[in-house]
């Protein structure tokens, strides 16, 4: 399993955002950094950083 690929739920938790924020910005992800499998969005760390910036550290 590649540590740079994660479910949208995991990504939202790590970035400290609501899952609806991710869904609203799906079209802003660079090509190849987000994909839908069934009902689940799968994203890369690169895509998350491009759209939402760096991960929050310790709730900041």
PDBQT receptor file of N, H, CA, C and O in Angstrom, charges set to zero:
ATOM      1  N   UNK A   1       0.846  -1.185   0.000  1.00  0.00    +0.000 N 
ATOM      2  CA  UNK A   1       0.000   0.000   0.000  1.00  0.00    +0.000 C 
ATOM      3  C   UNK A   1       0.885   1.240   0.000  1.00  0.00    +0.000 C 
ATOM      4  O   UNK A   1       1.804   1.357   0.811  1.00  0.00    +0.000 OA
ATOM      5  N   UNK A   2       0.609   2.142  -0.893  1.00  0.00    +0.000 N 
ATOM      6  H   UNK A   2      -0.138   2.046  -1.552  1.00  0.00    +0.000 HD
ATOM      7  CA  UNK A   2       1.366   3.386  -1.005  1.00  0.00    +0.000 C 
ATOM      8  C   UNK A   2       0.892   4.367   0.057  1.00  0.00    +0.000 C 
ATOM      9  O   UNK A   2      -0.303   4.647   0.150  1.00  0.00    +0.000 OA
ATOM     10  N   UNK A   3       1.805   4.887   0.849  1.00  0.00    +0.000 N 
ATOM     11  H   UNK A   3       2.775   4.659   0.773  1.00  0.00    +0.000 HD
ATOM     12  CA  UNK A   3       1.418   5.812   1.924  1.00  0.00    +0.000 C 
ATOM     13  C   UNK A   3       0.971   7.169   1.402  1.00  0.00    +0.000 C 
ATOM     14  O   UNK A   3       0.419   7.967   2.159  1.00  0.00    +0.000 OA
ATOM     15  N   UNK A   4       1.200   7.443   0.121  1.00  0.00    +0.000 N 
ATOM     16  H   UNK A   4       1.649   6.794  -0.494  1.00  0.00    +0.000 HD
ATOM     17  CA  UNK A   4       0.778   8.711  -0.464  1.00  0.00    +0.000 C 
ATOM     18  C   UNK A   4      -0.642   8.659  -0.997  1.00  0.00    +0.000 C 
ATOM     19  O   UNK A   4      -1.185   9.687  -1.404  1.00  0.00    +0.000 OA
ATOM     20  N   UNK A   5      -1.259   7.473  -1.003  1.00  0.00    +0.000 N 
ATOM     21  H   UNK A   5      -0.819   6.639  -0.673  1.00  0.00    +0.000 HD
ATOM     22  CA  UNK A   5      -2.628   7.303  -1.465  1.00  0.00    +0.000 C 
ATOM     23  C   UNK A   5      -3.499   6.968  -0.266  1.00  0.00    +0.000 C 
ATOM     24  O   UNK A   5      -3.148   6.112   0.545  1.00  0.00    +0.000 OA
ATOM     25  N   UNK A   6      -4.648   7.653  -0.156  1.00  0.00    +0.000 N 
ATOM     26  H   UNK A   6      -4.933   8.349  -0.816  1.00  0.00    +0.000 HD
ATOM     27  CA  UNK A   6      -5.522   7.429   1.005  1.00  0.00    +0.000 C 
ATOM     28  C   UNK A   6      -6.968   7.674   0.630  1.00  0.00    +0.000 C 
ATOM     29  O   UNK A   6      -7.268   8.298  -0.388  1.00  0.00    +0.000 OA
ATOM     30  N   UNK A   7      -7.857   7.176   1.467  1.00  0.00    +0.000 N 
ATOM     31  H   UNK A   7      -7.614   6.670   2.295  1.00  0.00    +0.000 HD
ATOM     32  CA  UNK A   7      -9.278   7.447   1.266  1.00  0.00    +0.000 C 
ATOM     33  C   UNK A   7      -9.539   8.911   1.587  1.00  0.00    +0.000 C 
ATOM     34  O   UNK A   7      -8.751   9.559   2.276  1.00  0.00    +0.000 OA
ATOM     35  N   UNK A   8     -10.639   9.416   1.086  1.00  0.00    +0.000 N 
ATOM     36  H   UNK A   8     -11.279   8.890   0.525  1.00  0.00    +0.000 HD
ATOM     37  CA  UNK A   8     -10.984  10.806   1.388  1.00  0.00    +0.000 C 
ATOM     38  C   UNK A   8     -11.221  10.994   2.880  1.00  0.00    +0.000 C 
ATOM     39  O   UNK A   8     -10.896  12.045   3.433  1.00  0.00    +0.000 OA
ATOM     40  N   UNK A   9     -11.790   9.976   3.540  1.00  0.00    +0.000 N 
ATOM     41  H   UNK A   9     -12.055   9.123   3.091  1.00  0.00    +0.000 HD
ATOM     42  CA  UNK A   9     -12.034  10.082   4.983  1.00  0.00    +0.000 C 
ATOM     43  C   UNK A   9     -10.723  10.229   5.750  1.00  0.00    +0.000 C 
ATOM     44  O   UNK A   9     -10.616  11.056   6.656  1.00  0.00    +0.000 OA
ATOM     45  N   UNK A  10      -9.731   9.426   5.385  1.00  0.00    +0.000 N 
ATOM     46  H   UNK A  10      -9.817   8.755   4.649  1.00  0.00    +0.000 HD
ATOM     47  CA  UNK A  10      -8.425   9.514   6.039  1.00  0.00    +0.000 C 
ATOM     48  C   UNK A  10      -7.764  10.858   5.739  1.00  0.00    +0.000 C 
ATOM     49  O   UNK A  10      -7.194  11.482   6.634  1.00  0.00    +0.000 OA
ATOM     50  N   UNK A  11      -7.838  11.301   4.491  1.00  0.00    +0.000 N 
ATOM     51  H   UNK A  11      -8.301  10.794   3.765  1.00  0.00    +0.000 HD
ATOM     52  CA  UNK A  11      -7.231  12.573   4.103  1.00  0.00    +0.000 C 
ATOM     53  C   UNK A  11      -7.871  13.736   4.856  1.00  0.00    +0.000 C 
ATOM     54  O   UNK A  11      -7.173  14.628   5.337  1.00  0.00    +0.000 OA
ATOM     55  N   UNK A  12      -9.187  13.723   4.955  1.00  0.00    +0.000 N 
ATOM     56  H   UNK A  12      -9.754  12.998   4.564  1.00  0.00    +0.000 HD
ATOM     57  CA  UNK A  12      -9.889  14.795   5.655  1.00  0.00    +0.000 C 
ATOM     58  C   UNK A  12      -9.482  14.831   7.126  1.00  0.00    +0.000 C 
ATOM     59  O   UNK A  12      -9.310  15.908   7.698  1.00  0.00    +0.000 OA
ATOM     60  N   UNK A  13      -9.331  13.683   7.726  1.00  0.00    +0.000 N 
ATOM     61  H   UNK A  13      -9.471  12.808   7.262  1.00  0.00    +0.000 HD
ATOM     62  CA  UNK A  13      -8.910  13.617   9.123  1.00  0.00    +0.000 C 
ATOM     63  C   UNK A  13      -7.498  14.187   9.280  1.00  0.00    +0.000 C 
ATOM     64  O   UNK A  13      -7.237  14.970  10.194  1.00  0.00    +0.000 OA
ATOM     65  N   UNK A  14      -6.594  13.792   8.388  1.00  0.00    +0.000 N 
ATOM     66  H   UNK A  14      -6.806  13.156   7.645  1.00  0.00    +0.000 HD
ATOM     67  CA  UNK A  14      -5.206  14.253   8.476  1.00  0.00    +0.000 C 
ATOM     68  C   UNK A  14      -5.066  15.748   8.199  1.00  0.00    +0.000 C 
ATOM     69  O   UNK A  14      -4.201  16.405   8.776  1.00  0.00    +0.000 OA
ATOM     70  N   UNK A  15      -5.905  16.284   7.326  1.00  0.00    +0.000 N 
ATOM     71  H   UNK A  15      -6.608  15.750   6.857  1.00  0.00    +0.000 HD
ATOM     72  CA  UNK A  15      -5.835  17.710   6.987  1.00  0.00    +0.000 C 
ATOM     73  C   UNK A  15      -6.740  18.565   7.869  1.00  0.00    +0.000 C 
ATOM     74  O   UNK A  15      -6.693  19.793   7.809  1.00  0.00    +0.000 OA
ATOM     75  N   UNK A  16      -7.556  17.918   8.681  1.00  0.00    +0.000 N 
ATOM     76  H   UNK A  16      -7.594  16.919   8.730  1.00  0.00    +0.000 HD
ATOM     77  CA  UNK A  16      -8.424  18.656   9.589  1.00  0.00    +0.000 C 
ATOM     78  C   UNK A  16      -9.542  19.404   8.877  1.00  0.00    +0.000 C 
ATOM     79  O   UNK A  16      -9.901  20.516   9.263  1.00  0.00    +0.000 OA
ATOM     80  N   UNK A  17     -10.090  18.784   7.828  1.00  0.00    +0.000 N 
ATOM     81  H   UNK A  17      -9.798  17.880   7.513  1.00  0.00    +0.000 HD
ATOM     82  CA  UNK A  17     -11.180  19.413   7.086  1.00  0.00    +0.000 C 
ATOM     83  C   UNK A  17     -12.402  18.498   7.103  1.00  0.00    +0.000 C 
ATOM     84  O   UNK A  17     -12.299  17.313   7.418  1.00  0.00    +0.000 OA
ATOM     85  N   UNK A  18     -13.542  19.055   6.767  1.00  0.00    +0.000 N 
ATOM     86  H   UNK A  18     -13.626  20.018   6.511  1.00  0.00    +0.000 HD
ATOM     87  CA  UNK A  18     -14.771  18.284   6.666  1.00  0.00    +0.000 C 
ATOM     88  C   UNK A  18     -14.811  17.597   5.304  1.00  0.00    +0.000 C 
ATOM     89  O   UNK A  18     -14.311  18.138   4.317  1.00  0.00    +0.000 OA
ATOM     90  N   UNK A  19     -15.404  16.408   5.250  1.00  0.00    +0.000 N 
ATOM     91  H   UNK A  19     -15.809  15.969   6.051  1.00  0.00    +0.000 HD
ATOM     92  CA  UNK A  19     -15.448  15.682   3.985  1.00  0.00    +0.000 C 
ATOM     93  C   UNK A  19     -16.214  16.436   2.900  1.00  0.00    +0.000 C 
ATOM     94  O   UNK A  19     -15.935  16.256   1.714  1.00  0.00    +0.000 OA
ATOM     95  N   UNK A  20     -17.164  17.266   3.281  1.00  0.00    +0.000 N 
ATOM     96  H   UNK A  20     -17.391  17.412   4.244  1.00  0.00    +0.000 HD
ATOM     97  CA  UNK A  20     -17.899  18.037   2.273  1.00  0.00    +0.000 C 
ATOM     98  C   UNK A  20     -16.986  19.069   1.603  1.00  0.00    +0.000 C 
ATOM     99  O   UNK A  20     -17.197  19.408   0.439  1.00  0.00    +0.000 OA
ATOM    100  N   UNK A  21     -15.984  19.568   2.315  1.00  0.00    +0.000 N 
ATOM    101  H   UNK A  21     -15.813  19.292   3.261  1.00  0.00    +0.000 HD
ATOM    102  CA  UNK A  21     -15.042  20.524   1.731  1.00  0.00    +0.000 C 
ATOM    103  C   UNK A  21     -14.261  19.864   0.601  1.00  0.00    +0.000 C 
ATOM    104  O   UNK A  21     -14.010  20.480  -0.435  1.00  0.00    +0.000 OA
ATOM    105  N   UNK A  22     -13.882  18.616   0.807  1.00  0.00    +0.000 N 
ATOM    106  H   UNK A  22     -14.086  18.116   1.649  1.00  0.00    +0.000 HD
ATOM    107  CA  UNK A  22     -13.155  17.896  -0.235  1.00  0.00    +0.000 C 
ATOM    108  C   UNK A  22     -14.056  17.672  -1.445  1.00  0.00    +0.000 C 
ATOM    109  O   UNK A  22     -13.641  17.922  -2.576  1.00  0.00    +0.000 OA
ATOM    110  N   UNK A  23     -15.261  17.213  -1.225  1.00  0.00    +0.000 N 
ATOM    111  H   UNK A  23     -15.599  17.011  -0.305  1.00  0.00    +0.000 HD
ATOM    112  CA  UNK A  23     -16.185  16.947  -2.338  1.00  0.00    +0.000 C 
ATOM    113  C   UNK A  23     -16.480  18.205  -3.152  1.00  0.00    +0.000 C 
ATOM    114  O   UNK A  23     -16.634  18.134  -4.371  1.00  0.00    +0.000 OA
ATOM    115  N   UNK A  24     -16.558  19.342  -2.489  1.00  0.00    +0.000 N 
ATOM    116  H   UNK A  24     -16.433  19.400  -1.498  1.00  0.00    +0.000 HD
ATOM    117  CA  UNK A  24     -16.847  20.601  -3.181  1.00  0.00    +0.000 C 
ATOM    118  C   UNK A  24     -15.689  21.055  -4.070  1.00  0.00    +0.000 C 
ATOM    119  O   UNK A  24     -15.881  21.836  -5.002  1.00  0.00    +0.000 OA
ATOM    120  N   UNK A  25     -14.478  20.556  -3.771  1.00  0.00    +0.000 N 
ATOM    121  H   UNK A  25     -14.321  19.921  -3.014  1.00  0.00    +0.000 HD
ATOM    122  CA  UNK A  25     -13.299  21.026  -4.503  1.00  0.00    +0.000 C 
ATOM    123  C   UNK A  25     -12.662  19.958  -5.388  1.00  0.00    +0.000 C 
ATOM    124  O   UNK A  25     -11.512  20.101  -5.805  1.00  0.00    +0.000 OA
ATOM    125  N   UNK A  26     -13.395  18.902  -5.671  1.00  0.00    +0.000 N 
ATOM    126  H   UNK A  26     -14.328  18.785  -5.332  1.00  0.00    +0.000 HD
ATOM    127  CA  UNK A  26     -12.883  17.797  -6.487  1.00  0.00    +0.000 C 
ATOM    128  C   UNK A  26     -12.307  18.301  -7.805  1.00  0.00    +0.000 C 
ATOM    129  O   UNK A  26     -11.270  17.806  -8.246  1.00  0.00    +0.000 OA
ATOM    130  N   UNK A  27     -12.950  19.267  -8.438  1.00  0.00    +0.000 N 
ATOM    131  H   UNK A  27     -13.793  19.669  -8.080  1.00  0.00    +0.000 HD
ATOM    132  CA  UNK A  27     -12.489  19.763  -9.739  1.00  0.00    +0.000 C 
ATOM    133  C   UNK A  27     -11.200  20.572  -9.668  1.00  0.00    +0.000 C 
ATOM    134  O   UNK A  27     -10.612  20.879 -10.705  1.00  0.00    +0.000 OA
ATOM    135  N   UNK A  28     -10.749  20.923  -8.466  1.00  0.00    +0.000 N 
ATOM    136  H   UNK A  28     -11.226  20.673  -7.624  1.00  0.00    +0.000 HD
ATOM    137  CA  UNK A  28      -9.519  21.692  -8.315  1.00  0.00    +0.000 C 
ATOM    138  C   UNK A  28      -8.283  20.806  -8.192  1.00  0.00    +0.000 C 
ATOM    139  O   UNK A  28      -7.159  21.305  -8.247  1.00  0.00    +0.000 OA
ATOM    140  N   UNK A  29      -8.479  19.490  -8.026  1.00  0.00    +0.000 N 
ATOM    141  H   UNK A  29      -9.392  19.085  -7.982  1.00  0.00    +0.000 HD
ATOM    142  CA  UNK A  29      -7.343  18.580  -7.901  1.00  0.00    +0.000 C 
ATOM    143  C   UNK A  29      -6.648  18.419  -9.245  1.00  0.00    +0.000 C 
ATOM    144  O   UNK A  29      -7.313  18.331 -10.278  1.00  0.00    +0.000 OA
ATOM    145  N   UNK A  30      -5.322  18.380  -9.246  1.00  0.00    +0.000 N 
ATOM    146  H   UNK A  30      -4.782  18.451  -8.408  1.00  0.00    +0.000 HD
ATOM    147  CA  UNK A  30      -4.600  18.136 -10.499  1.00  0.00    +0.000 C 
ATOM    148  C   UNK A  30      -4.954  16.754 -11.064  1.00  0.00    +0.000 C 
ATOM    149  O   UNK A  30      -5.271  15.838 -10.306  1.00  0.00    +0.000 OA
ATOM    150  N   UNK A  31      -4.902  16.607 -12.370  1.00  0.00    +0.000 N 
ATOM    151  H   UNK A  31      -4.645  17.351 -12.986  1.00  0.00    +0.000 HD
ATOM    152  CA  UNK A  31      -5.209  15.310 -12.979  1.00  0.00    +0.000 C 
ATOM    153  C   UNK A  31      -4.370  14.191 -12.352  1.00  0.00    +0.000 C 
ATOM    154  O   UNK A  31      -3.169  14.344 -12.131  1.00  0.00    +0.000 OA
ATOM    155  N   UNK A  32      -5.024  13.077 -12.076  1.00  0.00    +0.000 N 
ATOM    156  H   UNK A  32      -5.999  12.953 -12.255  1.00  0.00    +0.000 HD
ATOM    157  CA  UNK A  32      -4.330  11.914 -11.533  1.00  0.00    +0.000 C 
ATOM    158  C   UNK A  32      -4.153  11.904 -10.027  1.00  0.00    +0.000 C 
ATOM    159  O   UNK A  32      -3.559  10.969  -9.489  1.00  0.00    +0.000 OA
ATOM    160  N   UNK A  33      -4.659  12.931  -9.322  1.00  0.00    +0.000 N 
ATOM    161  H   UNK A  33      -5.142  13.690  -9.760  1.00  0.00    +0.000 HD
ATOM    162  CA  UNK A  33      -4.466  12.986  -7.868  1.00  0.00    +0.000 C 
ATOM    163  C   UNK A  33      -5.727  12.653  -7.093  1.00  0.00    +0.000 C 
ATOM    164  O   UNK A  33      -5.692  12.603  -5.863  1.00  0.00    +0.000 OA
ATOM    165  N   UNK A  34      -6.845  12.423  -7.779  1.00  0.00    +0.000 N 
ATOM    166  H   UNK A  34      -6.874  12.464  -8.778  1.00  0.00    +0.000 HD
ATOM    167  CA  UNK A  34      -8.090  12.044  -7.123  1.00  0.00    +0.000 C 
ATOM    168  C   UNK A  34      -8.885  11.160  -8.081  1.00  0.00    +0.000 C 
ATOM    169  O   UNK A  34      -8.902  11.373  -9.293  1.00  0.00    +0.000 OA
ATOM    170  N   UNK A  35      -9.538  10.165  -7.496  1.00  0.00    +0.000 N 
ATOM    171  H   UNK A  35      -9.525   9.992  -6.511  1.00  0.00    +0.000 HD
ATOM    172  CA  UNK A  35     -10.334   9.248  -8.304  1.00  0.00    +0.000 C 
ATOM    173  C   UNK A  35     -11.432   8.644  -7.449  1.00  0.00    +0.000 C 
ATOM    174  O   UNK A  35     -11.253   8.444  -6.247  1.00  0.00    +0.000 OA
ATOM    175  N   UNK A  36     -12.548   8.358  -8.057  1.00  0.00    +0.000 N 
ATOM    176  H   UNK A  36     -12.694   8.520  -9.033  1.00  0.00    +0.000 HD
ATOM    177  CA  UNK A  36     -13.663   7.771  -7.319  1.00  0.00    +0.000 C 
ATOM    178  C   UNK A  36     -13.732   6.279  -7.620  1.00  0.00    +0.000 C 
ATOM    179  O   UNK A  36     -13.764   5.875  -8.782  1.00  0.00    +0.000 OA
ATOM    180  N   UNK A  37     -13.756   5.460  -6.567  1.00  0.00    +0.000 N 
ATOM    181  H   UNK A  37     -13.730   5.788  -5.623  1.00  0.00    +0.000 HD
ATOM    182  CA  UNK A  37     -13.928   4.019  -6.672  1.00  0.00    +0.000 C 
ATOM    183  C   UNK A  37     -15.239   3.679  -5.979  1.00  0.00    +0.000 C 
ATOM    184  O   UNK A  37     -15.318   3.703  -4.751  1.00  0.00    +0.000 OA
ATOM    185  N   UNK A  38     -16.245   3.370  -6.744  1.00  0.00    +0.000 N 
ATOM    186  H   UNK A  38     -16.181   3.351  -7.741  1.00  0.00    +0.000 HD
ATOM    187  CA  UNK A  38     -17.557   3.124  -6.157  1.00  0.00    +0.000 C 
ATOM    188  C   UNK A  38     -18.077   4.406  -5.546  1.00  0.00    +0.000 C 
ATOM    189  O   UNK A  38     -18.284   5.395  -6.249  1.00  0.00    +0.000 OA
ATOM    190  N   UNK A  39     -18.289   4.396  -4.242  1.00  0.00    +0.000 N 
ATOM    191  H   UNK A  39     -18.121   3.592  -3.670  1.00  0.00    +0.000 HD
ATOM    192  CA  UNK A  39     -18.764   5.588  -3.532  1.00  0.00    +0.000 C 
ATOM    193  C   UNK A  39     -17.647   6.314  -2.800  1.00  0.00    +0.000 C 
ATOM    194  O   UNK A  39     -17.897   7.322  -2.140  1.00  0.00    +0.000 OA
ATOM    195  N   UNK A  40     -16.426   5.822  -2.905  1.00  0.00    +0.000 N 
ATOM    196  H   UNK A  40     -16.223   5.003  -3.441  1.00  0.00    +0.000 HD
ATOM    197  CA  UNK A  40     -15.299   6.359  -2.139  1.00  0.00    +0.000 C 
ATOM    198  C   UNK A  40     -14.331   7.122  -3.026  1.00  0.00    +0.000 C 
ATOM    199  O   UNK A  40     -13.903   6.625  -4.067  1.00  0.00    +0.000 OA
ATOM    200  N   UNK A  41     -13.989   8.341  -2.605  1.00  0.00    +0.000 N 
ATOM    201  H   UNK A  41     -14.337   8.745  -1.759  1.00  0.00    +0.000 HD
ATOM    202  CA  UNK A  41     -12.944   9.100  -3.276  1.00  0.00    +0.000 C 
ATOM    203  C   UNK A  41     -11.603   8.663  -2.715  1.00  0.00    +0.000 C 
ATOM    204  O   UNK A  41     -11.464   8.477  -1.506  1.00  0.00    +0.000 OA
ATOM    205  N   UNK A  42     -10.614   8.498  -3.587  1.00  0.00    +0.000 N 
ATOM    206  H   UNK A  42     -10.728   8.649  -4.569  1.00  0.00    +0.000 HD
ATOM    207  CA  UNK A  42      -9.252   8.157  -3.203  1.00  0.00    +0.000 C 
ATOM    208  C   UNK A  42      -8.374   9.299  -3.693  1.00  0.00    +0.000 C 
ATOM    209  O   UNK A  42      -8.466   9.712  -4.849  1.00  0.00    +0.000 OA
ATOM    210  N   UNK A  43      -7.524   9.806  -2.807  1.00  0.00    +0.000 N 
ATOM    211  H   UNK A  43      -7.450   9.470  -1.868  1.00  0.00    +0.000 HD
ATOM    212  CA  UNK A  43      -6.709  10.979  -3.138  1.00  0.00    +0.000 C 
ATOM    213  C   UNK A  43      -5.243  10.708  -2.823  1.00  0.00    +0.000 C 
ATOM    214  O   UNK A  43      -4.909   9.793  -2.070  1.00  0.00    +0.000 OA
ATOM    215  N   UNK A  44      -4.382  11.519  -3.413  1.00  0.00    +0.000 N 
ATOM    216  H   UNK A  44      -4.653  12.262  -4.024  1.00  0.00    +0.000 HD
ATOM    217  CA  UNK A  44      -2.960  11.447  -3.100  1.00  0.00    +0.000 C 
ATOM    218  C   UNK A  44      -2.589  12.602  -2.172  1.00  0.00    +0.000 C 
ATOM    219  O   UNK A  44      -3.284  13.616  -2.104  1.00  0.00    +0.000 OA
ATOM    220  N   UNK A  45      -1.500  12.426  -1.475  1.00  0.00    +0.000 N 
ATOM    221  H   UNK A  45      -0.935  11.603  -1.530  1.00  0.00    +0.000 HD
ATOM    222  CA  UNK A  45      -0.995  13.502  -0.611  1.00  0.00    +0.000 C 
ATOM    223  C   UNK A  45      -0.678  14.743  -1.440  1.00  0.00    +0.000 C 
ATOM    224  O   UNK A  45      -0.924  15.867  -1.004  1.00  0.00    +0.000 OA
ATOM    225  N   UNK A  46      -0.137  14.535  -2.627  1.00  0.00    +0.000 N 
ATOM    226  H   UNK A  46       0.063  13.621  -2.981  1.00  0.00    +0.000 HD
ATOM    227  CA  UNK A  46       0.196  15.664  -3.508  1.00  0.00    +0.000 C 
ATOM    228  C   UNK A  46      -1.051  16.475  -3.844  1.00  0.00    +0.000 C 
ATOM    229  O   UNK A  46      -1.035  17.704  -3.780  1.00  0.00    +0.000 OA
ATOM    230  N   UNK A  47      -2.126  15.784  -4.201  1.00  0.00    +0.000 N 
ATOM    231  H   UNK A  47      -2.139  14.786  -4.253  1.00  0.00    +0.000 HD
ATOM    232  CA  UNK A  47      -3.372  16.473  -4.529  1.00  0.00    +0.000 C 
ATOM    233  C   UNK A  47      -3.911  17.256  -3.350  1.00  0.00    +0.000 C 
ATOM    234  O   UNK A  47      -4.353  18.395  -3.501  1.00  0.00    +0.000 OA
ATOM    235  N   UNK A  48      -3.874  16.648  -2.175  1.00  0.00    +0.000 N 
ATOM    236  H   UNK A  48      -3.515  15.722  -2.052  1.00  0.00    +0.000 HD
ATOM    237  CA  UNK A  48      -4.364  17.330  -0.973  1.00  0.00    +0.000 C 
ATOM    238  C   UNK A  48      -3.527  18.579  -0.687  1.00  0.00    +0.000 C 
ATOM    239  O   UNK A  48      -4.074  19.626  -0.341  1.00  0.00    +0.000 OA
ATOM    240  N   UNK A  49      -2.225  18.472  -0.829  1.00  0.00    +0.000 N 
ATOM    241  H   UNK A  49      -1.781  17.621  -1.110  1.00  0.00    +0.000 HD
ATOM    242  CA  UNK A  49      -1.359  19.634  -0.581  1.00  0.00    +0.000 C 
ATOM    243  C   UNK A  49      -1.624  20.745  -1.587  1.00  0.00    +0.000 C 
ATOM    244  O   UNK A  49      -1.618  21.923  -1.227  1.00  0.00    +0.000 OA
ATOM    245  N   UNK A  50      -1.853  20.384  -2.834  1.00  0.00    +0.000 N 
ATOM    246  H   UNK A  50      -1.857  19.428  -3.126  1.00  0.00    +0.000 HD
ATOM    247  CA  UNK A  50      -2.120  21.387  -3.861  1.00  0.00    +0.000 C 
ATOM    248  C   UNK A  50      -3.416  22.135  -3.604  1.00  0.00    +0.000 C 
ATOM    249  O   UNK A  50      -3.496  23.343  -3.824  1.00  0.00    +0.000 OA
ATOM    250  N   UNK A  51      -4.438  21.414  -3.137  1.00  0.00    +0.000 N 
ATOM    251  H   UNK A  51      -4.373  20.432  -2.959  1.00  0.00    +0.000 HD
ATOM    252  CA  UNK A  51      -5.752  22.027  -2.959  1.00  0.00    +0.000 C 
ATOM    253  C   UNK A  51      -5.917  22.647  -1.574  1.00  0.00    +0.000 C 
ATOM    254  O   UNK A  51      -6.488  23.730  -1.450  1.00  0.00    +0.000 OA
ATOM    255  N   UNK A  52      -5.424  21.975  -0.528  1.00  0.00    +0.000 N 
ATOM    256  H   UNK A  52      -4.960  21.095  -0.628  1.00  0.00    +0.000 HD
ATOM    257  CA  UNK A  52      -5.669  22.421   0.847  1.00  0.00    +0.000 C 
ATOM    258  C   UNK A  52      -4.419  22.884   1.595  1.00  0.00    +0.000 C 
ATOM    259  O   UNK A  52      -4.523  23.313   2.744  1.00  0.00    +0.000 OA
ATOM    260  N   UNK A  53      -3.254  22.807   0.979  1.00  0.00    +0.000 N 
ATOM    261  H   UNK A  53      -3.170  22.458   0.046  1.00  0.00    +0.000 HD
ATOM    262  CA  UNK A  53      -2.027  23.201   1.664  1.00  0.00    +0.000 C 
ATOM    263  C   UNK A  53      -1.487  22.054   2.503  1.00  0.00    +0.000 C 
ATOM    264  O   UNK A  53      -1.978  20.928   2.426  1.00  0.00    +0.000 OA
ATOM    265  N   UNK A  54      -0.492  22.349   3.288  1.00  0.00    +0.000 N 
ATOM    266  H   UNK A  54      -0.093  23.264   3.350  1.00  0.00    +0.000 HD
ATOM    267  CA  UNK A  54       0.154  21.322   4.116  1.00  0.00    +0.000 C 
ATOM    268  C   UNK A  54      -0.787  20.797   5.183  1.00  0.00    +0.000 C 
ATOM    269  O   UNK A  54      -1.741  21.464   5.583  1.00  0.00    +0.000 OA
ATOM    270  N   UNK A  55      -0.495  19.576   5.637  1.00  0.00    +0.000 N 
ATOM    271  H   UNK A  55       0.280  19.034   5.313  1.00  0.00    +0.000 HD
ATOM    272  CA  UNK A  55      -1.271  18.973   6.731  1.00  0.00    +0.000 C 
ATOM    273  C   UNK A  55      -1.181  19.839   7.966  1.00  0.00    +0.000 C 
ATOM    274  O   UNK A  55      -0.181  20.518   8.199  1.00  0.00    +0.000 OA
ATOM    275  N   UNK A  56      -2.236  19.804   8.751  1.00  0.00    +0.000 N 
ATOM    276  H   UNK A  56      -3.048  19.252   8.561  1.00  0.00    +0.000 HD
ATOM    277  CA  UNK A  56      -2.210  20.487  10.046  1.00  0.00    +0.000 C 
ATOM    278  C   UNK A  56      -1.387  19.658  11.012  1.00  0.00    +0.000 C 
ATOM    279  O   UNK A  56      -1.507  18.433  11.050  1.00  0.00    +0.000 OA
ATOM    280  N   UNK A  57      -0.573  20.309  11.773  1.00  0.00    +0.000 N 
ATOM    281  H   UNK A  57      -0.475  21.304  11.742  1.00  0.00    +0.000 HD
ATOM    282  CA  UNK A  57       0.256  19.617  12.754  1.00  0.00    +0.000 C 
ATOM    283  C   UNK A  57      -0.311  19.864  14.142  1.00  0.00    +0.000 C 
ATOM    284  O   UNK A  57      -0.476  21.013  14.552  1.00  0.00    +0.000 OA
ATOM    285  N   UNK A  58      -0.606  18.800  14.864  1.00  0.00    +0.000 N 
ATOM    286  H   UNK A  58      -0.472  17.867  14.531  1.00  0.00    +0.000 HD
ATOM    287  CA  UNK A  58      -1.111  18.906  16.241  1.00  0.00    +0.000 C 
ATOM    288  C   UNK A  58      -2.312  19.834  16.370  1.00  0.00    +0.000 C 
ATOM    289  O   UNK A  58      -2.398  20.633  17.303  1.00  0.00    +0.000 OA
ATOM    290  N   UNK A  59      -3.239  19.717  15.419  1.00  0.00    +0.000 N 
ATOM    291  H   UNK A  59      -3.169  19.068  14.662  1.00  0.00    +0.000 HD
ATOM    292  CA  UNK A  59      -4.469  20.510  15.504  1.00  0.00    +0.000 C 
ATOM    293  C   UNK A  59      -4.333  21.977  15.148  1.00  0.00    +0.000 C 
ATOM    294  O   UNK A  59      -5.261  22.753  15.377  1.00  0.00    +0.000 OA
ATOM    295  N   UNK A  60      -3.201  22.373  14.596  1.00  0.00    +0.000 N 
ATOM    296  H   UNK A  60      -2.447  21.742  14.411  1.00  0.00    +0.000 HD
ATOM    297  CA  UNK A  60      -2.971  23.780  14.234  1.00  0.00    +0.000 C 
ATOM    298  C   UNK A  60      -3.198  24.002  12.767  1.00  0.00    +0.000 C 
ATOM    299  O   UNK A  60      -3.051  25.124  12.282  1.00  0.00    +0.000 OA
TER     300      UNK A  60
